[in-house]
Each structure stands twice: as C-alpha cells, then as structure tokens.
Amino acid sequence: MKRFNLRRIIIACTIFGTVNVCTAFGSNTVTLSVDKATDTIQKEVYGGLLEDWGSDIYGGLFVGDTSSIPNTSGMRNDVIAGLKECQIGQLQWPGCCIAEQYIWTKGIGDKTKRQKNGYGMGTDEYVQLCSLTNSVPFIQCNTWYDTSYNESNKLIAASAAAWLRYIHANYPNFNLKWFGIGNEPWGGCGIHIDSATYSNTYDTIADSITSIYDGKLGRISSSGLFADLVYSTYVVRKTLGKAEGFAWHDYTTLNWGDLSNSFPSINYPDSQYYIIIKQAEAVKTWMKVMMDTLDKYDYANTMKLMVTEWGTWYDSIPGTSKTYQQSTVRDAQVAAYHFNLFNNNCKRVTVAGIGQPVNALQSLFLSKIPATTSLVKTPTFYVFKLFAPHQKARMIPSLLSCDQVNGMDVINESASIDSNGVMHVSLANIHKDSSKTIKIAISGASPHFQYARGQIINGPTIQSYNGFDSAENVNIQNFDSTNYNLTDTVLTVNLPAHSVVMMTLSATPIGIISRSISVVKQGRFSVAAVKGNRIVLTYTTNKVMPVKLSLLSVDGRSVVGTYNVTLEPGKKNLVWQPRNMTCGNNIFIVKVDAGTESMSHRIVFTK
C-alpha cells in the first residue's frame, strides 16, 4: 500500500473547479477491427490482492475452521463460491506491505501449533483456495522484515527459495505462475530502500529461484514512488532479463496526505461523482508514462506491466474496521474504466489486482463486522462477472470518438473475440444524468455477426449500492433489446446514464457465452449450459415448488426432452443432462415453467 502521492493532490486541486458541462463534438462512434485481433487478454488482469489488512482476510475471507459460518479449511464457502462465480483471474497473497512482514514458516502445518495472529490462513490454505476458485497463483515474498539489508542478500534469497521448494515438494501439481520480489521499496511500506540496494537484493533472489520451477516462474520487480520515474527507470534497467513483470500501483482517492479525510463511499453529494471518475481516469496518463519507459528499454516486450494494486480509497464507514467501505454505481464505473483500459493495453499489461476482495477498499464482497452468515456482493463484483468473457479472448483494436463531460470521454470501451468466434463489447457511459447513443462499426469480421444480446449493470442513482438489509439494487440484468440494433456491420447502442453494458455478438443465435458456459438469468432462476451437454438451473425459493424443464429445438417447434422435478426451499443448483440430443449446431431453447412463472432462452452446448 502506498501512503502518499503528490500527483493525486495536484489533480484533486485542479478538478475541484471543473464545471459540470458536457461538450459535444459530434456523434459517438467506435470502429472495431476484428481481423486485427492478435493480442490475448490474460485472465490475471481480473485479479485481486489478498492481504491481512483491515478485514480482508481475518474477519472477511477467513473465519477459522471452528466457525459456525460454513467454511472450507477456515475460508468462507460463500466467498469461495463468489470468487469462482465472478471468475477471479488471480489472487496475490500474502499481500504487498503485509508480505514484507510475513514469515512463511509460521504459516504451514498444524494450525493449532501456528502463531495465532496472522497465520491462520497460510500457504496450505492459499494453495487450496487457488484450486477451489480456479485462479492463477501469485505469491509475494518477504525481502526485509525477518532479516536486514545489512545482512547478506544470500540469507534473504535462501528464505524465498526455501518457501518455493516447500510448495513445489508438497504440491507438485500446483502451477505457481508469479512470484513478486519486494513491495514499494521506495518507502510505501515504512522503510525506504534506495533503487541500487533494492535492485541488488532483487537480483540475488531472482537468481536463487530460477531453477526451482524449471525457469517457468514469472518473477516480478517493484516500482518506485508513483511520480519518481528516475527510481522506476533504474529498477527496470537493472532487473531487465531477470524480471518477467514490473509491479506498479495506482489507487483512486481524494487526499493521499490525509486518508482519514477522504470522500465517503456512500451518501456522497453529486458533485463528488465526477471528481472520483476524474481521479480514476488519471491512471491512463501515468500508465502510458510507465509503458513508454518499458518500451524504451524492453523493446522485446519481455517485462510486462502489472498493476498489482488499484481501486477506490474512501473514508472508512464509522463503526467498522480500517478501510471498510461500500461500493456504489460510481465504483462500477471506476472498475469498468480500469478493465477497459487494461484490455486495450493487453500486449503490455497482463496482471492486475484490485485492493481488496473482501471488506477492504473497493471490495467485491462485504461481510458484517463481527462476521455473520450475511454477505453482500457489491457492484464491483458484478463488473468482474460481467467482464469475465474477455478473459483469454483476443483484444479487438478500436478507435473511439465521443462526447466529453468534465474534460473526460463520456464513453469508454473495449472489445474481444473468443475462441468460439463470439465478440464481446464492454461499454460504460460515465454521464451521471444523460443517456448516450454510440454507433459501433465492425470491420474484418468473417462471417458477419447476425445476432446481438446485451447485459447491463446500473442502479436507480449514482449512489445506489447493495446493503445487508435490502434486496440488491445493483447487479447484472438483461439489457432490453429496444436499446440496441444490429444492422449489417453496424451496432447501435443506447447507453443509459451511469450504466455499464456488455454486448455479445455472434454469427449464430446463442445465449450469453462466457468461454464454455452460457448463462441467462430471469427472476429467481438462472440457466447455464455447461460442458458435457448439461443444463444447470440455479434457483431461489422459500417453498416447495414443482418445475418443468423443456429442451426445444432452436426454432421452438420440436421437443427434445423434458424433466419434471420438485424444488426444495433454499438457494440451490439443479443439474439436468438430457439424452439423445440431435442438433447440428448444438443450439437449443431451454424453457422453465414454475407455476405462473416462465422463462425461455437460447443456449449453446460447447465441446
């Protein structure tokens, strides 16, 4: 965690005087060049930072295996399920600043014999969590806490190497991909290390671990203070060739000089909405500066830029833990902007992590303090879920021209095409009051896209959020087809004020596809078509309910199969595997009839 950033204070001072005026330069357009999609969006861009800070791990994810809250090895089952649902790409652990204090040997083996504070969730639990959530592992190592920079660097390196050998020996099938070496050595964690000393220490550790994973482990060096390009440039030059990644941090906040006097996360005046959006969009300028530096010295693109900490940082909610804050429609906009930016720069940006998944800063989940079985999924969670189809897809180069509001593009976007030939276009309208129409020109697509479908995240107001004592106000909804039109190679979309939208285009009539899974939701039901020609019905009911599932041909004329079942009360999943299916395209309509409720959607089974 960084504690001070001069450029944020400067930007905050300059934007307080902005006027809420939208300057129109003409129509909003974007051109997508499908045939030029070559660079892949890595799933690790959609990651999170797990850290014993605030109530992210303890009081959040980790409740202990004796807790009455359902858990696996002490980790909340609902959080695990949620991380899997939103397809979290990677989990960095044991954190950043906290990693510099973490002594790995105290967090392995019998829990009853471990040090009580900060070591309940250790290496063994982390390995299990990555497996349960299908997330890419990213471990951060200690470089100064239990040794000293005055001691031999070999002692520091020996500890890191021993940790990796422990993991490799005990979990030979655990594919550890990333290993961070040092965090904010410029002083963000309380100790300033000059660039030469840090680079020398990094060099020793990097050499000591190379052979453990047969040279396949990605090593990550750390940047200097945000505005200290001299420090960062020195580290880039000195670690180039021994670092596959370069960690860089950016938070969105009002006042780094006094974090106890930042904006509130909820019930904020409208005037603060654009100030935070402006702060978030400043990342584009500074990220370009860092990428230009990497391009200058690493023209072969072997060292990736990794935005391992990002997100909004507000005042803590009174009566809660440090950095406990809510997430509103405004934060959904911040998340969408970051993801669109990362997607469009995926050639260099391959890893990113929001701070932090549970109960801290711009979290995906909120639990009560002290913990109960209640859990809230924030608007940020739903942005992660909505954007998941971009993972492992090829980024489609785009050219955007749009109106301005308060000196910012009113629309931001990114697009990708997956292995099934399905295109996903994510769009965000940051205007707090006005809808915006955008025309999307599609070139180089073969065959042409003929079908479109949309999903939307929005709320009644920019201050809308999901609380513990009410129904969700902000989540993913089907986007009414009256808001968009696909004609030949032009998709026209009307984006409501402060909305985030995902458009899915295909050459054949299919449902919303997220890699190998097609998911549609309506009311209390959601339907997913998964591998193995199975249909998963997820439902919520407070009473016994008879339901009939029907699988129809894509034209709706022929019944392929039916399944009658009685649903038990609760929130559960039902799996149905129809037999004797014959359809050339594996495209069907699934219909759900439950009393007076009925839903039907096209789905596609993938191999």
N, C-alpha and C positions, 0 to 999 in steps of 0.2 A: 504494500500500500504506500502510495506517495503521500506526503503530508503537506507539501507546499508547491504551488505552481504559479509563478509570476504572470505568465501569459493569460491565465484564466481571469485574474483580477483585472488585467488590462482590457480583455474582451468584455467583461462584465460592465466596466465603466463606460465603454464606448456604446454599448447597446441599450443602456437604460434610456437614452434619449431618442430611441427609434420611434417612429410613428406607425401605427397600425394601418398601413396603406398598401393595397395590392396594385402593383404596376403591371399592366397587361402589355405584352409585346406582340400579341397575336395569339393564334391558336396553339394549343398544347399538342405536340406531336412527338413521337419516338419512332425511330426506324430500327428494326431488328434484322441483322444479317445472319440468318440461320446457317447458311453454308460456310460461315467463317467461325463457327463454334468449335474451338480446338482445346481450350484450357479447361481443366476439370475443377469444379468447386469441391474442395475437400470437406468431409464431414466434420473434421476437427474445428472448422470455423464456428460451428454451432456448439461450443463447449462452455464449461463453467469452472470456476475456481472454488474448490472445497478447502476451507480453512477454519481452524479453531479460533474464530474471531467473531465477536458478538455471539449470536446464537445460530450460526450457520450449521456447525456440526453438533455441538453439545447443546441440547435444548431444541435442536432442529432435526437434522437427519438422524442423529444418534441418540437414542433414549435408553440404551442398555438392554441386555437380553432378559432382565428380570422385570421389565416394564410391562404394565397391563396393556399398553398400546401395541397392537400387532407388529411384530418385527422379525427380521432375519439377522441373526448374529448381532442384535442390538440396533440395527438400522431399520427405520420405519418402513413397513411394507408399502404404505400409500405413497411415500416419497419415491421409493424404488420404482413402483408402477408408473408414477408420473414421469419420472426421468425417461423411462422406456417409452411411454406414450408420446412424449414430445421429441423422441429420438435424439436425446442429448448426444453430441458428437464425441466429446472427450471430457474427462474430469481430471483437472490438475490438483494434485494432493502431495504433501500435506499443506500446501498453500504457497504463499510468497514470503512475506515477512515472517510469518509463523514458521515457515520451513527452515528459516535461518536459526530457529531456536529448537527445532525438532531433533531429538536424538533417537534414531530409528531402532536401536537395540532395546529401548524401553517400551516399544510398542509391538512386540512379537510374542508368540507363545501364549501360555496360560493367562487369561485375563485377570484371574484372581491374584496373580503374582506381579502384575504390571503396576507401575506408578499410577495412582488414581487420577491425577489431574492431567488431562490432555492426551492420554494414551489408551483410552477405552477402544477407540477406533484406530487400529494400527494397520500395518502392512497387510496382514492376512485378510482383514475386513475389506480393505481397499481393493485387493485383488478380486474378492468375491463380488463387490459392488460393480466393478467394471464388467464382470461376466454377466451379472444379472441385468444390467442396463445396456449391454452391447456397445459400450462406449470405449473409445481409444484411450489407453492408459498414458498418463503424463505425470511423472514423478519429479519433484523439485528437491534438490539436495542441499544440505547444510554446508556452508563454506567457512563460517567463522565462530559460531556460538560455543561449541564444546572444545574448540582448540583456540588458536590465536594466529593472527597474521605474523606474529613474531616467531612462531614456531615453524618448523619445516613444512613446506607445502605437501610433502610426501605423507604426513600424518592426516591432513585433510583429505587427500586423494585416497588414502587407504580406507577411510571410513566410507566414502562414496562407493568404492569398488566392492567392499565387503557387503554393503547393502544390496548391490546388484547381484552379487553371487548368491546371496541368501534367496532372493526372489527367483533367480534362474534355477537354483537347485531344488527349491520346494515347489515351484510352479513352472515346470518346463514348457507347458503349453500356453503360458501367459505371454502374450505378444506385446511386451513393453515397447512402445514406439518412441516416446520422447522423454528426455532427461534434462531438466533445467539445472544449470550450474550458477548459483548465486542469484540474488534478487536485489534490485535497486541499490547497487553498491555505492552509488553517489551519496547515500545518506538517507534514503527514504525509509529505511528500517532502523534508523537511530545511530548508525555507525557509518562514517564516511570513509570510503576506501578509494584512493586515487586510481586513475584509469590504468596506470602501469602495473601497480600491485595486483589489482583485480585480474588483469589480463594474464599475468604470470601464474596466478593461482588457477585460473580457468585452464590454462594450457596444461598444467600438471595433472589436474583432474581429468581433463579430456583424454589425455594420453593413457591414463590408468584404466579407463573403462572401455576403450575401443574394442578390445579383443573379446570382451565378455559376451556380447551378442553378435559376434562374427562381423563386426563393423556395420551392423544394420540399425543400431540405436541412434536416433537423432539427438544430437547434443545442442543445447541452447544457451547462448551467452546473453548477458543482460545489458540494458542501455543505461545511459546517464540521465541526469535531470532533463525533463522534457525539453527545455529551451537550450540545454548545453550540448550543442551539436559537436563541439570540439571533443568532449568526453566520448560521446557515442561513436563518432568517426574513428577515434583512436581504437576503441574496442572492436569495431567492425574490421579494421585493417589488421589488428593483431590476432583476432580469433578466426579470421577467414581461412578456410581449409580444414579447420578443426571444429567448426560450428555449422550445423545444418539449419539453425534458426537463430533469430535475434529477437529477444523479448522486449516489448515496448508497451507502455501503459498509458491509458487515457480515460479519465473519469469526467463526467458531466456534473458540474456543481457551480454554485454561485461564488463561494469565497474560500479559497484554499488557506487563506491566512487565519480564518476563524470558522472551522467546520461546525461549531456549535451555533453559528448564526447564519445558517443557510436557509433556503426556502423550505416550507413544509411540503410533505409529499401528497397531502390531501387538503381539501378545503382551501385551496390557494386562489387568489384573485386571477381573473382572466389575463391581467397584464403580465403575469409571470409565465404564462404558457409559451409565448414566443421567445422570451429570454432564455428559457431552458432549451428550446429547439435550436436556437442560435448557438448556444454553447455546444450542443451535441454536434452540430454541423461543422464546427471549427475543426473537428478531427480530420476532415478531408484535407484541409490545407497542411496540417502538420504531418499527417501520414504521407502526403506526397513528398514533403521535405525529406522524410526518412527513407522513402523508397528511392528517391533520386540519389541519396547518399549510397544506398546499396547498389544501385545501378552503376554508379561511378566506379566502385571498387570491385563489385561482384557481377561483371557483365555476363558471366556464365549462369547466373541465377541459381547458385548452389546454396546460398544462405537466404532462407525465407524470413519474411517479416511476420512476427507473431504478436498479435495484440492480446496479450495474456491477461489483461485486466481492463475492463471497460464497464460503463453503466452509469446511472444517475446516482448522485450522492446528496441526500437532503438532510434536514433535521431529523433526529430520531423521534418517533412518536412518544410523547410523555408516558411514563409508567411502564415502558418496555425496556429491552436490552439495547446496548450500544449498536447503532446503525440499523435498527429495526424500523423499516419504513414501508409504506404502501406503494402500490403500482397502479397507475391510472391509465386512461386513454392516452395521456401525454407520454407516458413511458412506453406504450405500444408504438407510438410514433418514433421515439428515440431508438428502440430496438430495431424497427423496420429500416430506419435510415442506416444504422450500422451494418445490418445484414446486406442491404442492397449495395452499400459501399464495398464491403468485403467481397461479395460475389463478383462485382465488376473489376476487382483487382486481384482475382484469384491466382493469377500467374505468380504473384509475389507473396500474397497474404494467404497462408494455408492453415493457420491455427489462430483461434481467438477464444477468449473465455470471459463470460460475464461474471461480475462480482456482485453477489454470490448466489448460488441456487436456492438456499433456504434462509429466510429470516434476516438477511443482511443486505443492505443496499438494494439494487434492482433485482430482487429475487423472483424466482419462478413460483415458489411456494411460501406460504405463511402459516405457521402453527401458533397456537396460543402460548403465552408465557405466564405461568408454567405450562408445559405441554399437556394437551389433551388429545383425544382422538380426532378433533376438528382439524381440517386442513383446507386452506384456500389456494386455488390455482389463480395466479394473477394474470392480468392482460399480457404481461411479458411472456408467461408460459405459453399462451395461445399464439403469440408471434413465433416462438420457437417451433411449435407444432405446425403452424400454417406454412412456414418456410421450409419445412423438412424435405419436401420433394426436390429442392435444389441440391441436396447432398449427393455427391458423386455424379452429378449431371454436368454436362458441358455448358459453360457460360456462353451466352449469345451476345456478341458485341452489339452495343446500342448507341444511338445518337439521339439525345433528348433536347427538345426546345420547348420551354414552358413559361408561364407567367411567373411573376415574382411577388412575394409577400414579405415585407420587412427585410428586403435585401436577400431573400433566400428563394431558391427554386421551390415553387409551390408543390411540385410533384417530384418524387424520387422513385427509381425503378431498377429492376434487374430482371434478367430472363435466362432460362436454361432449357436444354433439351435432354431428355433422359434416354436410357438405352432402349426404351420401347418406342422412341420417336415421338413422345409426348412433350409438348412445350409448356413450361410454367412461367408466367409473368407476374412478378410481385410489384405492386404499386401502392404508394402512400400519398395521400393528399393531406398536407400539413395545415391547410387553412382551417381555422377554428370555426368559421361561420359559413363558408360558401362551398358548394359542390363544384367540381371541376370535370370537364369532359376532355378526354385525351384520345387522339387517333393514333393507332399503332399500325405502322406499315411493316409488313412481313415480307422479306425478300429471301430468296435462296432456299425455300422450303420445298422438299420433294418427298412424297406427294404433298399437295396443298392441304392445309388444315381446314376441316369442314365442320367441326363441332367445337363448341365452347361452353365452358361452365365456370362459375365463379364462387368463391367463398369470401367472406368479409369479417373483419374484426372492427367493432365500433361500440359506442355506448351512447346513451342519451345526451351526455355533455362531455366536455373535455376533462371534467373532474370525476367522471364515473369510474368506479372500481368495484372489486368483488370483496365483500365482507363476510364475517363469520355468521352473522345472524340474518342473512337475507339471501334470496336467490342470486345467481350470477348475473351481473349487469353487463359484463364484457366477456365475450367468448367468440368462438367461430360459428358463423351462421351461413346458410346457403345465401348466395347473392342473387337477388331476383333478376330473372332474365330480361326484364324491361330496362335494366341499367346497361345492357351491352348488346352489341350487334356485330356479327362476323359476316362480312361480305367480300368474297373472293380473297384478297390478300390484305384486307384492312379490318382491324378490330377496333371498334369504337366503344369506349367505356366511360360511363358517368360515375365519378367517384364522389360519394357523399363527403361532407365536411368531416375533418379529422378521422378519416377511415383508412384502414389497411386492407388491401384486396389482393387475392391470388386468383389469377385467371389460368385455366387449364385448357389447352387446345390440342386437338387430335384429329387424325385423318379418319378415324372410325369412332362410332358413338360409344364412349365409355364413361364410367364414373370418375370421380376424383382419384387419381393414381398417385400413390406415394411409393415409389420404387415398385416392389412386388405386391403392394397392398392397395386395394381400392376401398375407400371408406366414405360412407354417406351417413348423415345424421338428420333425424327429424323427431321433434318432441322428445319422448322418453326412450326412443330407440336409436341405435346406430347399427349399421350393417357394414361388414368388411368382407371382402373376398380375399382369401389368403392362399398361399401355395398349397398344393395337394387337393385342389378343387373343393375347398372347404369354405363354408359361409359361417361367419361369427356374428351372432346377434348379441349386442350389449344392451341391457335394459335396466330400468329403474322402476320399481313398482312397490307400493305399500300393501298390496293384497294379492291373493292368488288370482292368476289371470290366464285364461285359455287363449292360445295364439295359433294361428295357421300361417306357415311359411310356404310360399309357392315360388317355384323357379319356372320362368316362362322363356320362350324363345325371344330373340331380340325385337321381333315385330309384335310380340304380345299375343300371338294367335295360338301358339301351342304350349301346353303344359308339360314341362319336362319332369317335374316331380313336386310332391307336396309333403309337408311334415307338420303334424298336429302335436302340440305339446302344451302342458300347463306350466306356467312360470310361477316360481316361488317368490315370495316377497324379498325385497332387497335390491342391491345393485350387483348384477351378475352377468356372466357370459354364457351363451349357449352356442354349441358348435354343431353344425349340420353338414354332412358330406353326402350330397345327392349322388345317386347311382345312375349308370347308363346314360351319361350326358353325351349328346352328339351335336356339335356346333362347330362349323369351320373356323370361326374367329374366336371361339371361347367367350363370346359376348352374350349376356343374358339379361333378363329383368328379374329381380327378386322382389316379391311383394310380401308385406307383413300385414296381416289382418288381426286386430285385437279389439273385439267388441266394436265400438263406434270409431275406433282409430284405425287408420290405414295409411300405409306408405309404400311407394314403389320407386325403384331406381335401377338404372342400368349399371351393370358391373362387368368386369372382365377378369377371368382367371388367367394368371400368368404361370409359366412353366417354372 
